[in-house]
Amino acid sequence: MNRRKAVAAMALAPLASAQPVRQQLLGVWKVVSYEWKDKATAQVQYPMGKRPVGRITYDAAGRMSAQLMSSDRKSVGGPATLGAVSAIRSASAEDLREMVSGYISYFGRFEIDEKSRTVIHHVEGALIPSWVGSAQRRSYELKGDTLILSGAFDQAIARITWHRDTA
């Protein structure tokens, strides 16, 4: 970062933290890391590998979308010219498992509960059908251009670190 950008970032930092959380969340965030900590063993796992790829977006109208995938996914589904429906219909059970296990995607509306430091994703569509209609609660931490979302599941606690995508 050059000196002018560093000085400007320092000058704007107090303004960013003074904004309501909803305003601070707006925009596109790029995944940095995705970790699962097993509740029983405290072992940390990386379900999407050490270099996940993904984005989460929050807009001013209250909509959100999230996509996350393993950068190590095998290339399955046939040629890219096949089309999504044909690729899925012609895939073997093993290829389908590979497609789904390396990818998370959902969209919907969001709301902020500042008191509990939680963002609630009201899921309208998802790769995992049982998520549709659910409220996915995520604890948040905002530190400048870094957003950390955490969620507790049956066996583990997920922690995803995002960085604001300014490109």
DSSP file (Angstrom, degrees, kcal/mol; ACC not computed):
  #  RESIDUE AA STRUCTURE BP1 BP2  ACC     N-H-->O    O-->H-N    N-H-->O    O-->H-N    TCO  KAPPA ALPHA  PHI   PSI    X-CA   Y-CA   Z-CA
    1    1 A M              0   0    0      0, 0.0     2,-0.0     0, 0.0     0, 0.0   0.000 360.0 360.0 360.0 132.4    0.0    0.0    0.0
    2    2 A N     >  -     0   0    0      1,-0.1     4,-2.2     4,-0.0     5,-0.2  -0.297 360.0-103.6 -77.2 168.5    1.5    3.4   -0.9
    3    3 A R  H  > S+     0   0    0      1,-0.2     4,-2.5     2,-0.2     5,-0.2   0.872 118.2  52.4 -61.9 -41.3    1.8    6.1    1.7
    4    4 A R  H  > S+     0   0    0      1,-0.2     4,-2.5     2,-0.2    -1,-0.2   0.923 111.3  46.9 -61.6 -44.4   -1.2    8.2    0.5
    5    5 A K  H  > S+     0   0    0      2,-0.2     4,-2.6     1,-0.2    -1,-0.2   0.895 111.9  51.3 -64.7 -38.9   -3.5    5.2    0.6
    6    6 A A  H  X S+     0   0    0     -4,-2.2     4,-2.2     2,-0.2    -2,-0.2   0.922 111.8  46.1 -63.8 -44.6   -2.2    4.3    4.1
    7    7 A V  H  X S+     0   0    0     -4,-2.5     4,-2.2     2,-0.2    -2,-0.2   0.916 113.7  49.0 -64.7 -43.4   -2.8    7.8    5.4
    8    8 A A  H  X S+     0   0    0     -4,-2.5     4,-2.1     1,-0.2    -2,-0.2   0.906 110.5  51.0 -62.5 -41.9   -6.3    7.9    3.8
    9    9 A A  H  X S+     0   0    0     -4,-2.6     4,-1.4     1,-0.2    -1,-0.2   0.902 110.8  48.6 -63.0 -41.5   -7.2    4.5    5.3
   10   10 A M  H  < S+     0   0    0     -4,-2.2    -1,-0.2     1,-0.2    -2,-0.2   0.891 111.5  49.8 -65.7 -38.8   -6.1    5.7    8.8
   11   11 A A  H  < S+     0   0    0     -4,-2.2     4,-0.4     1,-0.2    -1,-0.2   0.857 115.0  43.3 -67.6 -35.3   -8.1    8.9    8.5
   12   12 A L  H  X S+     0   0    0     -4,-2.1     4,-2.2     1,-0.2     3,-0.3   0.648  91.0  86.6 -85.8 -15.7  -11.2    7.0    7.4
   13   13 A A  H  X S+     0   0    0     -4,-1.4     4,-1.9     1,-0.2     5,-0.2   0.893  88.8  48.7 -55.0 -46.6  -11.0    4.2   10.0
   14   14 A P  H  > S+     0   0    0      0, 0.0     4,-1.2     0, 0.0    -1,-0.2   0.882 110.8  52.3 -62.8 -34.5  -12.8    6.1   12.7
   15   15 A L  H  > S+     0   0    0     -4,-0.4     4,-0.9    -3,-0.3    -2,-0.2   0.903 107.4  51.9 -65.5 -41.1  -15.6    7.0   10.3
   16   16 A A  H >< S+     0   0    0     -4,-2.2     3,-0.8     1,-0.2    -1,-0.2   0.915 110.6  46.7 -63.1 -43.3  -16.1    3.4    9.2
   17   17 A S  H 3< S+     0   0    0     -4,-1.9    -1,-0.2     1,-0.2    -2,-0.2   0.741 107.2  58.7 -73.6 -20.3  -16.4    2.1   12.8
   18   18 A A  H 3< S+     0   0    0     -4,-1.2    -1,-0.2    -5,-0.2    -2,-0.2   0.675  88.7  93.3 -80.2 -16.7  -18.9    5.0   13.6
   19   19 A Q  S << S-     0   0    0     -4,-0.9     5,-0.0    -3,-0.8    -3,-0.0  -0.381  93.3 -92.2 -71.4 152.6  -21.3    3.8   10.9
   20   20 A P     >  -     0   0    0      0, 0.0     4,-1.9     0, 0.0     3,-0.5  -0.313  37.6-112.6 -59.2 151.1  -24.1    1.4   11.8
   21   21 A V  H  > S+     0   0    0      1,-0.2     4,-2.0     2,-0.2     5,-0.2   0.885 116.6  59.9 -55.2 -41.9  -23.1   -2.3   11.3
   22   22 A R  H  > S+     0   0    0      1,-0.2     4,-1.1     2,-0.2    -1,-0.2   0.916 106.8  46.3 -54.3 -45.0  -25.6   -2.6    8.4
   23   23 A Q  H  4 S+     0   0    0     -3,-0.5     3,-0.3     1,-0.2    -1,-0.2   0.881 110.2  53.4 -64.9 -39.2  -23.7    0.1    6.5
   24   24 A Q  H  < S+     0   0    0     -4,-1.9    -1,-0.2     1,-0.2    -2,-0.2   0.819 107.4  52.2 -66.3 -30.6  -20.3   -1.5    7.3
   25   25 A L  H  < S+     0   0    0     -4,-2.0    33,-0.3    -5,-0.2    -1,-0.2   0.772  82.7 111.1 -76.5 -26.5  -21.5   -4.9    5.9
   26   26 A L     <  +     0   0    0     -4,-1.1     2,-0.3    -3,-0.3    33,-0.2  -0.185  61.7  37.4 -57.5 136.4  -22.7   -3.5    2.6
   27   27 A G  E    S-A   58   0A   0     31,-3.0    31,-2.3     2,-0.0     2,-0.4  -0.796  95.4 -45.0 125.0-165.6  -20.6   -4.6   -0.4
   28   28 A V  E     -A   57   0A   0    137,-0.4   137,-3.0    -2,-0.3     2,-0.4  -0.894  45.4-164.8-111.1 134.4  -18.7   -7.7   -1.6
   29   29 A W  E     -AB  56 164A   0     27,-2.8    27,-2.0    -2,-0.4     2,-0.4  -0.952   9.5-145.1-121.5 138.8  -16.4   -9.7    0.6
   30   30 A K  E     -AB  55 163A   0    133,-3.4   133,-2.8    -2,-0.4    25,-0.2  -0.862  26.9-111.0-105.5 134.0  -13.8  -12.2   -0.6
   31   31 A V  E     + B   0 162A   0     23,-2.0   131,-0.3    -2,-0.4    23,-0.2  -0.360  33.9 173.4 -67.7 140.9  -13.1  -15.3    1.5
   32   32 A V  E     -     0   0A   0    129,-3.5     2,-0.3     1,-0.4   130,-0.2   0.710  67.1  -7.1-109.5 -46.1   -9.8  -15.6    3.2
   33   33 A S  E     - B   0 161A   0    128,-1.5   128,-2.4    18,-0.1    -1,-0.4  -0.994  48.7-159.8-153.8 155.7  -10.2  -18.7    5.3
   34   34 A Y  E     + B   0 160A   0     15,-0.3    14,-0.4    -2,-0.3     2,-0.4  -0.948  21.8 176.2-140.3 114.2  -12.9  -21.3    6.4
   35   35 A E  E     - B   0 159A   0    124,-2.6   124,-2.6    -2,-0.4     2,-0.5  -0.919  19.5-158.0-124.6 146.1  -12.3  -23.4    9.5
   36   36 A W  E     -CB  45 158A   0      9,-2.6     9,-3.2    -2,-0.4     2,-0.6  -0.990   8.7-159.6-117.8 128.2  -14.3  -25.9   11.4
   37   37 A K  E     -CB  44 157A   0    120,-2.4   120,-1.8    -2,-0.5     7,-0.2  -0.934  21.2-129.8-110.2 114.0  -13.4  -26.6   15.0
   38   38 A D  E  >  - B   0 156A   0      5,-2.8     4,-2.3    -2,-0.6   118,-0.3  -0.405   9.5-146.4 -62.9 127.5  -14.7  -29.9   16.2
   39   39 A K  T  4 S+     0   0    0    116,-3.0    -1,-0.1     1,-0.2   117,-0.1   0.849  94.8  44.2 -65.9 -35.4  -16.6  -29.5   19.5
   40   40 A A  T  4 S+     0   0    0    115,-0.5    -1,-0.2     1,-0.1   116,-0.1   0.900 130.3  19.7 -78.0 -41.9  -15.6  -32.8   20.9
   41   41 A T  T  4 S-     0   0    0      2,-0.1    -2,-0.2     0, 0.0    -1,-0.1   0.579  88.5-132.4-107.3 -12.2  -11.9  -32.9   20.0
   42   42 A A     <  +     0   0    0     -4,-2.3     2,-0.3     1,-0.3    -3,-0.1   0.585  54.4 152.2  65.4  11.7  -11.1  -29.1   19.4
   43   43 A Q        -     0   0    0     -5,-0.1    -5,-2.8    -6,-0.1     2,-0.4  -0.549  41.8-134.3 -73.8 135.0   -9.4  -30.2   16.2
   44   44 A V  E     -C   37   0A   0     -2,-0.3     2,-0.3    -7,-0.2    -7,-0.2  -0.782  25.9-176.5 -93.2 131.6   -9.4  -27.6   13.4
   45   45 A Q  E     -C   36   0A   0     -9,-3.2    -9,-2.6    -2,-0.4     0, 0.0  -0.855  24.9-141.5-123.5 160.5  -10.3  -28.8    9.9
   46   46 A Y    >   -     0   0    0     -2,-0.3     3,-2.3   -11,-0.2   -11,-0.2  -0.795  17.3-177.6-122.5  85.4  -10.5  -27.0    6.6
   47   47 A P  T 3  S+     0   0    0      0, 0.0    -1,-0.1     0, 0.0    23,-0.1   0.711  87.4  38.1 -62.2 -21.5  -13.6  -28.3    4.8
   48   48 A M  T 3  S-     0   0    0      1,-0.4    23,-0.7   -14,-0.4     3,-0.3   0.068 121.7-105.9-112.7  22.0  -12.9  -26.3    1.7
   49   49 A G    <   -     0   0    0     -3,-2.3    -1,-0.4     1,-0.2   -15,-0.3  -0.121  44.6 -65.2  79.8 179.0   -9.1  -26.7    1.8
   50   50 A K  S    S+     0   0    0      1,-0.2    -1,-0.2    -3,-0.1    20,-0.0   0.605 130.8  45.3 -80.4 -12.4   -6.5  -24.2    2.9
   51   51 A R  S    S+     0   0    0     -3,-0.3    20,-0.3   -18,-0.1    -1,-0.2  -0.511  77.5 177.6-129.9  65.1   -7.2  -21.9   -0.1
   52   52 A P        -     0   0    0      0, 0.0     2,-0.4     0, 0.0    18,-0.2  -0.233  17.4-144.7 -67.1 160.4  -11.0  -21.6   -0.4
   53   53 A V  E     + D   0  69A   0     16,-2.8    16,-3.0    -5,-0.1     2,-0.3  -0.982  39.6 111.2-123.9 135.6  -12.6  -19.4   -3.1
   54   54 A G  E     - D   0  68A   0     -2,-0.4   -23,-2.0    14,-0.2     2,-0.3  -0.960  41.4-135.6 173.5 170.6  -15.8  -17.4   -2.5
   55   55 A R  E     -AD  30  67A   0     12,-1.7    12,-2.7    -2,-0.3     2,-0.4  -0.985   4.3-162.2-142.1 148.6  -17.7  -14.2   -2.1
   56   56 A I  E     -AD  29  66A   0    -27,-2.0   -27,-2.8    -2,-0.3     2,-0.4  -0.997  16.5-164.7-129.7 137.8  -20.5  -13.0    0.2
   57   57 A T  E     -AD  28  65A   0      8,-2.7     8,-1.6    -2,-0.4     2,-0.4  -0.968  11.6-173.7-127.9 136.2  -22.5   -9.9   -0.8
   58   58 A Y  E     -AD  27  64A   0    -31,-2.3   -31,-3.0    -2,-0.4     2,-0.3  -0.998  13.8-164.4-124.4 131.3  -24.8   -7.6    1.2
   59   59 A D    >   -     0   0    0      4,-2.5     3,-2.0    -2,-0.4     4,-0.2  -0.760  33.5-109.1-116.8 166.8  -26.8   -4.9   -0.5
   60   60 A A  T 3  S+     0   0    0      1,-0.3    -1,-0.1    -2,-0.3   -34,-0.0   0.692 114.1  63.8 -64.8 -20.8  -28.7   -1.8    0.7
   61   61 A A  T 3  S-     0   0    0      2,-0.1    -1,-0.3     1,-0.0    -3,-0.0   0.480 121.9-102.4 -82.5  -1.9  -32.0   -3.4   -0.1
   62   62 A G  S <  S+     0   0    0     -3,-2.0    48,-2.3     1,-0.3     2,-0.3   0.654  77.9 133.8  92.2  16.4  -31.4   -6.1    2.5
   63   63 A R  E     - E   0 109A   0     46,-0.2    -4,-2.5    -4,-0.2     2,-0.3  -0.705  29.2-177.8 -99.4 152.9  -30.4   -8.9    0.2
   64   64 A M  E     -DE  58 108A   0     44,-2.7    44,-2.4    -2,-0.3     2,-0.3  -0.972  10.0-173.6-142.3 158.4  -27.4  -11.2    0.6
   65   65 A S  E     -DE  57 107A   0     -8,-1.6    -8,-2.7    -2,-0.3     2,-0.4  -0.980   5.4-166.2-150.1 147.2  -25.8  -14.1   -1.3
   66   66 A A  E     +DE  56 106A   0     40,-3.0    40,-2.2    -2,-0.3     2,-0.4  -0.999   7.8 176.1-137.7 136.2  -22.9  -16.4   -0.3
   67   67 A Q  E     +DE  55 105A   0    -12,-2.7   -12,-1.7    -2,-0.4     2,-0.3  -0.997   6.3 170.6-138.9 135.1  -20.8  -18.8   -2.4
   68   68 A L  E     +DE  54 104A   0     36,-2.6    36,-2.9    -2,-0.4     2,-0.3  -0.993   4.7 169.0-146.5 133.3  -17.9  -20.7   -1.1
   69   69 A M  E     -DE  53 103A   0    -16,-3.0   -16,-2.8    -2,-0.3     2,-0.3  -0.981  37.5-103.7-145.9 159.1  -15.9  -23.5   -2.8
   70   70 A S    >   -     0   0    0     32,-2.0     3,-1.1    -2,-0.3   -21,-0.2  -0.639  20.2-147.0 -76.6 133.5  -12.8  -25.6   -2.5
   71   71 A S  T 3  S+     0   0    0    -23,-0.7    -1,-0.1    -2,-0.3   -22,-0.1   0.593  97.7  62.8 -75.8  -8.8  -10.1  -24.5   -4.9
   72   72 A D  T 3  S+     0   0    0    -24,-0.2    -1,-0.2    30,-0.1   -23,-0.1   0.212  72.7 139.8 -99.4  13.9   -9.1  -28.2   -5.0
   73   73 A R    <   -     0   0    0     -3,-1.1     2,-0.1    29,-0.1    26,-0.1  -0.284  56.1-115.9 -60.9 140.7  -12.3  -29.5   -6.5
   74   74 A K        -     0   0    0     24,-0.1     2,-1.1     1,-0.1    -1,-0.1  -0.473  30.0-108.5 -71.3 149.0  -12.0  -32.1   -9.1
   75   75 A S        +     0   0    0     -2,-0.1     2,-0.3     2,-0.0     3,-0.2  -0.703  59.9 150.9 -82.2 100.8  -13.2  -31.2  -12.6
   76   76 A V        +     0   0    0     -2,-1.1    15,-0.1     1,-0.1    11,-0.0  -0.838  32.7  67.2-125.1 164.5  -16.3  -33.3  -13.0
   77   77 A G  S    S-     0   0    0     -2,-0.3    -1,-0.1    10,-0.1    13,-0.1   0.485  96.2 -96.7 104.6   5.6  -19.5  -32.7  -14.9
   78   78 A G  S    S-     0   0    0     -3,-0.2     9,-0.0     4,-0.1    13,-0.0  -0.293  76.0 -12.8  81.8-169.8  -18.2  -33.0  -18.4
   79   79 A P    >   -     0   0    0      0, 0.0     3,-2.1     0, 0.0     4,-0.3  -0.287  64.1-117.6 -68.5 152.5  -17.2  -30.1  -20.7
   80   80 A A  G >  S+     0   0    0      1,-0.3     3,-0.6     2,-0.2     4,-0.1   0.708 113.3  64.5 -62.0 -20.2  -18.2  -26.5  -19.8
   81   81 A T  G 3  S+     0   0    0      1,-0.2    -1,-0.3     2,-0.1    -3,-0.0   0.550  81.5  82.3 -80.0  -6.9  -20.3  -26.4  -23.0
   82   82 A L  G <  S-     0   0    0     -3,-2.1     4,-0.3    -5,-0.1    -1,-0.2   0.831  94.3-127.3 -68.5 -33.3  -22.6  -29.1  -21.7
   83   83 A G    <>  -     0   0    0     -3,-0.6     4,-2.5    -4,-0.3     5,-0.2   0.115  20.9 -89.2  92.7 147.8  -24.7  -26.8  -19.6
   84   84 A A  H  > S+     0   0    0      1,-0.2     4,-2.4     2,-0.2     5,-0.2   0.905 122.0  48.1 -60.5 -48.7  -25.6  -27.1  -15.9
   85   85 A V  H  > S+     0   0    0      1,-0.2     4,-2.6     2,-0.2    -1,-0.2   0.931 115.7  44.4 -62.3 -46.2  -28.8  -29.2  -16.2
   86   86 A S  H  > S+     0   0    0     -4,-0.3     4,-2.1     1,-0.2    -1,-0.2   0.892 112.1  53.3 -65.0 -39.6  -27.2  -31.7  -18.6
   87   87 A A  H  X S+     0   0    0     -4,-2.5     4,-0.5     2,-0.2    -2,-0.2   0.910 113.4  42.8 -62.6 -42.3  -24.0  -31.9  -16.5
   88   88 A I  H >< S+     0   0    0     -4,-2.4     3,-0.8     1,-0.2    -2,-0.2   0.928 114.0  50.4 -70.0 -45.2  -26.0  -32.7  -13.3
   89   89 A R  H 3< S+     0   0    0     -4,-2.6    -2,-0.2     1,-0.2    -1,-0.2   0.833 115.6  42.4 -63.2 -32.8  -28.4  -35.2  -15.1
   90   90 A S  H 3< S+     0   0    0     -4,-2.1    -1,-0.2    -5,-0.2    -2,-0.2   0.487  91.7 109.4 -93.9  -2.1  -25.5  -37.1  -16.6
   91   91 A A    <<  -     0   0    0     -3,-0.8     2,-0.1    -4,-0.5    -3,-0.0  -0.438  68.4-121.0 -76.8 146.6  -23.2  -37.1  -13.6
   92   92 A S     >  -     0   0    0     -2,-0.1     4,-2.5     1,-0.1     5,-0.2  -0.316  31.4-103.2 -74.5 166.5  -22.5  -40.3  -11.6
   93   93 A A  H  > S+     0   0    0      1,-0.2     4,-2.2     2,-0.2     5,-0.2   0.891 124.9  50.6 -58.9 -39.8  -23.4  -40.5   -7.9
   94   94 A E  H  > S+     0   0    0      2,-0.2     4,-2.1     1,-0.2    -1,-0.2   0.906 109.7  49.5 -66.1 -41.6  -19.7  -40.0   -7.1
   95   95 A D  H  > S+     0   0    0      2,-0.2     4,-2.4     1,-0.2    -2,-0.2   0.894 110.4  50.9 -64.4 -39.2  -19.4  -37.0   -9.4
   96   96 A L  H  X S+     0   0    0     -4,-2.5     4,-2.5     2,-0.2     5,-0.3   0.914 109.1  50.6 -63.5 -42.6  -22.5  -35.5   -7.7
   97   97 A R  H  X S+     0   0    0     -4,-2.2     4,-2.7     1,-0.2    -1,-0.2   0.908 110.8  50.0 -60.4 -42.0  -21.0  -36.0   -4.3
   98   98 A E  H  X S+     0   0    0     -4,-2.1     4,-0.9     2,-0.2    -2,-0.2   0.901 110.9  49.3 -63.8 -42.0  -17.8  -34.3   -5.5
   99   99 A M  H  < S+     0   0    0     -4,-2.4     3,-0.3     1,-0.2    -2,-0.2   0.939 117.9  38.5 -62.0 -47.9  -19.8  -31.3   -6.8
  100  100 A V  H >< S+     0   0    0     -4,-2.5     3,-1.5     1,-0.2    -2,-0.2   0.881 110.5  56.7 -75.4 -39.9  -21.8  -30.8   -3.7
  101  101 A S  H 3< S+     0   0    0     -4,-2.7    -1,-0.2     1,-0.3    -2,-0.2   0.704 109.0  47.6 -70.7 -17.0  -19.2  -31.5   -1.0
  102  102 A G  T 3< S+     0   0    0     -4,-0.9   -32,-2.0    -3,-0.3     2,-0.3   0.184 108.6  60.1-105.3  17.6  -16.9  -28.8   -2.4
  103  103 A Y  E <   -E   69   0A   0     -3,-1.5     2,-0.4   -34,-0.2   -34,-0.2  -0.996  49.6-174.3-150.9 138.6  -19.4  -26.0   -2.7
  104  104 A I  E     +E   68   0A   0    -36,-2.9   -36,-2.6    -2,-0.3     2,-0.3  -0.999  17.9 164.5-128.9 134.2  -21.8  -24.0   -0.5
  105  105 A S  E     +E   67   0A   0     -2,-0.4    22,-2.7   -38,-0.2    23,-0.4  -0.962   3.6 144.8-152.8 133.2  -24.2  -21.5   -2.0
  106  106 A Y  E     -EF  66 126A   0    -40,-2.2   -40,-3.0    -2,-0.3     2,-0.3  -0.983  16.9-167.8-159.2 162.6  -27.3  -19.7   -0.7
  107  107 A F  E     +EF  65 125A   0     18,-2.4    17,-2.9    -2,-0.3    18,-1.7  -0.958  26.9 108.6-147.4 164.1  -29.1  -16.4   -1.0
  108  108 A G  E     -EF  64 123A   0    -44,-2.4   -44,-2.7    -2,-0.3     2,-0.3  -0.961  62.7 -42.7 166.9-145.9  -31.9  -14.5    0.7
  109  109 A R  E     -EF  63 122A   0     13,-1.9    13,-3.2    -2,-0.3     2,-0.3  -0.732  47.2-152.3-111.6 162.4  -32.5  -11.5    2.9
  110  110 A F  E     - F   0 121A   0    -48,-2.3     2,-0.3    -2,-0.3    11,-0.2  -0.960  10.8-173.7-136.1 156.1  -30.5  -10.4    6.0
  111  111 A E  E     - F   0 120A   0      9,-1.7     9,-3.0    -2,-0.3     2,-0.4  -0.968  19.8-130.5-141.4 157.8  -31.0   -8.5    9.2
  112  112 A I  E     - F   0 119A   0     -2,-0.3     2,-0.6     7,-0.2     7,-0.2  -0.913   8.7-165.7-112.9 133.8  -28.6   -7.4   11.9
  113  113 A D  E  >> - F   0 118A   0      5,-3.4     5,-2.2    -2,-0.4     4,-0.7  -0.864  12.0-179.4-113.0  92.0  -29.1   -7.9   15.6
  114  114 A E  T  45S+     0   0    0     -2,-0.6     3,-0.5     1,-0.2    -1,-0.1   0.837  75.5  62.2 -64.2 -33.2  -26.4   -5.5   17.0
  115  115 A K  T  45S+     0   0    0      1,-0.2    -1,-0.2    -3,-0.1    -2,-0.0   0.906 116.2  30.1 -60.3 -42.5  -27.2   -6.3   20.6
  116  116 A S  T  45S-     0   0    0     -3,-0.4    -1,-0.2     2,-0.1    -2,-0.2   0.384 108.4-122.4 -96.9   3.7  -26.1  -10.0   20.1
  117  117 A R  T  <5 +     0   0    0     -4,-0.7    23,-2.4    -3,-0.5     2,-0.4   0.937  66.2 139.6  54.2  50.6  -23.6   -9.1   17.4
  118  118 A T  E   < -FG 113 139A   0     -5,-2.2    -5,-3.4    21,-0.3     2,-0.5  -0.963  46.2-155.8-128.4 139.7  -25.4  -11.4   15.0
  119  119 A V  E     -FG 112 138A   0     19,-3.0    19,-2.5    -2,-0.4     2,-0.6  -0.963  17.7-151.2-109.0 133.6  -26.3  -11.3   11.3
  120  120 A I  E     -FG 111 137A   0     -9,-3.0    -9,-1.7    -2,-0.5     2,-0.7  -0.924   2.2-156.9-110.1 121.4  -29.3  -13.4   10.4
  121  121 A H  E     -FG 110 136A   0     15,-2.8    15,-2.9    -2,-0.6     2,-1.0  -0.876   5.6-155.1 -96.8 113.5  -29.4  -14.8    6.8
  122  122 A H  E     -FG 109 135A   0    -13,-3.2   -13,-1.9    -2,-0.7     2,-0.3  -0.796  23.0-139.0 -90.4 102.4  -33.1  -15.6    5.9
  123  123 A V  E     +F  108   0A   0     11,-2.3    10,-2.8    -2,-1.0   -15,-0.3  -0.465  35.9 165.5 -76.9 124.6  -32.5  -18.3    3.2
  124  124 A E  E    S+     0   0A   0    -17,-2.9     2,-0.3     1,-0.4   -16,-0.2   0.663  73.9  12.0-104.9 -27.0  -34.7  -18.1    0.1
  125  125 A G  E    S+F  107   0A   0    -18,-1.7   -18,-2.4     6,-0.1    -1,-0.4  -0.986  70.1 164.1-152.2 143.2  -32.6  -20.5   -2.1
  126  126 A A  E     -F  106   0A   0     -2,-0.3   -20,-0.2   -20,-0.2     6,-0.1  -0.996  48.0-120.5-158.6 154.6  -29.7  -22.8   -1.4
  127  127 A L  S    S+     0   0    0    -22,-2.7   -21,-0.1    -2,-0.3    -1,-0.1   0.869 110.1  62.1 -61.4 -37.6  -27.7  -25.7   -2.8
  128  128 A I  S >  S-     0   0    0    -23,-0.4     3,-2.2     1,-0.2     4,-0.5  -0.822  81.1-154.0 -92.4 107.1  -28.8  -27.6    0.4
  129  129 A P  G >  S+     0   0    0      0, 0.0     3,-1.2     0, 0.0    -1,-0.2   0.793  88.6  63.1 -55.9 -32.6  -32.6  -27.8    0.1
  130  130 A S  G 3  S+     0   0    0      1,-0.3    -3,-0.0    -3,-0.1    -2,-0.0   0.659  94.3  63.5 -69.9 -13.0  -33.2  -28.1    3.9
  131  131 A W  G X  S+     0   0    0     -3,-2.2     3,-2.5     2,-0.1    -8,-0.3   0.736  76.1 106.7 -79.2 -22.1  -31.7  -24.6    4.3
  132  132 A V  T <  S+     0   0    0     -3,-1.2    -8,-0.2    -4,-0.5     3,-0.1  -0.381  89.8  15.1 -61.8 127.6  -34.5  -23.0    2.3
  133  133 A G  T 3  S+     0   0    0    -10,-2.8    -1,-0.3     1,-0.3     2,-0.1   0.376 103.6 121.4  88.4  -3.6  -36.8  -21.1    4.7
  134  134 A S    <   -     0   0    0     -3,-2.5   -11,-2.3   -11,-0.1     2,-0.6  -0.464  63.0-129.6 -89.8 164.1  -34.2  -21.3    7.5
  135  135 A A  E     -G  122   0A   0    -13,-0.2     2,-0.8    -2,-0.1   -13,-0.2  -0.938  20.3-158.0-112.1 106.1  -32.6  -18.5    9.4
  136  136 A Q  E     -G  121   0A   0    -15,-2.9   -15,-2.8    -2,-0.6     2,-0.4  -0.765  10.4-155.9 -88.9 109.8  -28.9  -19.0    9.4
  137  137 A R  E     -G  120   0A   0     -2,-0.8     2,-0.4   -17,-0.2    15,-0.2  -0.728  13.4-178.3 -91.3 131.5  -27.5  -17.0   12.4
  138  138 A R  E     -G  119   0A   0    -19,-2.5   -19,-3.0    -2,-0.4    13,-0.2  -0.990  23.3-135.5-131.7 124.7  -23.9  -15.9   12.3
  139  139 A S  E     -GH 118 150A   0     11,-2.6    11,-2.3    -2,-0.4     2,-0.4  -0.533  31.9-151.5 -68.7 144.1  -21.9  -14.0   14.9
  140  140 A Y  E     - H   0 149A   0    -23,-2.4     2,-0.4     9,-0.2     9,-0.2  -0.916  22.5-171.6-125.1 151.2  -19.9  -11.3   13.4
  141  141 A E  E     - H   0 148A   0      7,-1.6     7,-2.6    -2,-0.4     2,-0.5  -0.991  12.0-163.0-131.9 128.9  -16.7   -9.4   14.1
  142  142 A L  E     + H   0 147A   0     -2,-0.4     2,-0.3     5,-0.2     5,-0.2  -0.966  15.8 167.5-116.4 123.7  -15.9   -6.3   12.0
  143  143 A K  E >   - H   0 146A   0      3,-2.8     3,-1.4    -2,-0.5     2,-0.3  -0.792  64.6 -70.4-134.8  89.8  -12.3   -5.0   12.0
  144  144 A G  T 3  S-     0   0    0     -2,-0.3    -1,-0.1     1,-0.3     0, 0.0  -0.468 119.9  -5.6  63.7-120.6  -11.8   -2.5    9.2
  145  145 A D  T 3  S+     0   0    0     -2,-0.3    19,-2.6    -3,-0.1     2,-0.4   0.157 119.5  92.8 -92.8  18.2  -11.9   -4.4    5.9
  146  146 A T  E <   -HI 143 163A   0     -3,-1.4    -3,-2.8    17,-0.2     2,-0.4  -0.952  51.5-173.9-116.0 132.6  -12.1   -7.8    7.7
  147  147 A L  E     -HI 142 162A   0     15,-2.4    15,-3.3    -2,-0.4     2,-0.5  -0.992   4.2-166.1-123.8 127.0  -15.3   -9.6    8.5
  148  148 A I  E     -HI 141 161A   0     -7,-2.6    -7,-1.6    -2,-0.4     2,-0.4  -0.969   4.2-170.6-116.1 122.7  -15.4  -12.8   10.6
  149  149 A L  E     -HI 140 160A   0     11,-2.7    11,-3.1    -2,-0.5     2,-0.4  -0.942   5.7-175.3-111.9 132.2  -18.6  -14.8   10.6
  150  150 A S  E     -HI 139 159A   0    -11,-2.3   -11,-2.6    -2,-0.4     2,-0.3  -0.968   4.5-179.8-128.9 144.3  -19.0  -17.7   13.0
  151  151 A G  E     - I   0 158A   0      7,-2.0     7,-3.0    -2,-0.4     2,-0.5  -0.999  22.0-133.4-143.6 141.8  -21.8  -20.3   13.4
  152  152 A A  E     + I   0 157A   0     -2,-0.3     5,-0.2     5,-0.2     2,-0.2  -0.818  28.1 177.0 -96.2 130.9  -22.3  -23.2   15.7
  153  153 A F        -     0   0    0      3,-3.2    -2,-0.0    -2,-0.5     0, 0.0  -0.639  47.4 -82.1-120.3 180.0  -23.5  -26.4   14.2
  154  154 A D  S    S+     0   0    0     -2,-0.2     3,-0.0     1,-0.2    -2,-0.0   0.914 123.3  12.6 -52.0 -52.3  -24.2  -29.9   15.7
  155  155 A Q  S    S+     0   0    0      1,-0.1  -116,-3.0  -116,-0.1  -115,-0.5   0.599 127.8  23.4-104.6 -12.7  -20.6  -31.1   15.7
  156  156 A A  E     -B   38   0A   0   -118,-0.3    -3,-3.2  -117,-0.1     2,-0.5  -0.923  62.3-119.4-150.2 167.7  -18.5  -28.0   15.1
  157  157 A I  E     -BI  37 152A   0   -120,-1.8  -120,-2.4    -2,-0.3     2,-0.3  -0.978  31.4-149.2-113.0 122.5  -18.1  -24.3   15.1
  158  158 A A  E     -BI  36 151A   0     -7,-3.0    -7,-2.0    -2,-0.5     2,-0.4  -0.718  12.7-173.1 -93.1 141.7  -17.5  -22.7   11.7
  159  159 A R  E     -BI  35 150A   0   -124,-2.6  -124,-2.6    -2,-0.3     2,-0.5  -0.964   1.4-175.5-137.3 117.6  -15.4  -19.6   11.3
  160  160 A I  E     -BI  34 149A   0    -11,-3.1   -11,-2.7    -2,-0.4     2,-0.5  -0.960   9.6-156.8-118.5 126.4  -15.1  -17.8    8.0
  161  161 A T  E     -BI  33 148A   0   -128,-2.4  -129,-3.5    -2,-0.5  -128,-1.5  -0.885  14.2-174.7-104.0 130.3  -12.9  -14.8    7.5
  162  162 A W  E     -BI  31 147A   0    -15,-3.3   -15,-2.4    -2,-0.5     2,-0.4  -0.879  13.2-152.3-122.0 151.6  -13.7  -12.4    4.7
  163  163 A H  E     -BI  30 146A   0   -133,-2.8  -133,-3.4    -2,-0.3   -17,-0.2  -0.986  35.7 -99.4-124.3 137.6  -11.9   -9.4    3.3
  164  164 A R  E     -B   29   0A   0    -19,-2.6     2,-0.9    -2,-0.4  -135,-0.3  -0.312  33.9-136.0 -57.4 129.8  -13.6   -6.5    1.6
  165  165 A D        +     0   0    0   -137,-3.0  -137,-0.4     1,-0.1    -1,-0.1  -0.799  31.5 168.9 -92.5 106.3  -13.3   -6.9   -2.2
  166  166 A T              0   0    0     -2,-0.9    -1,-0.1     1,-0.2    -2,-0.1   0.373 360.0 360.0 -99.6   3.5  -12.5   -3.5   -3.5
  167  167 A A              0   0    0      0, 0.0    -1,-0.2     0, 0.0    -2,-0.0   0.484 360.0 360.0 -73.9 360.0  -11.6   -4.7   -7.1
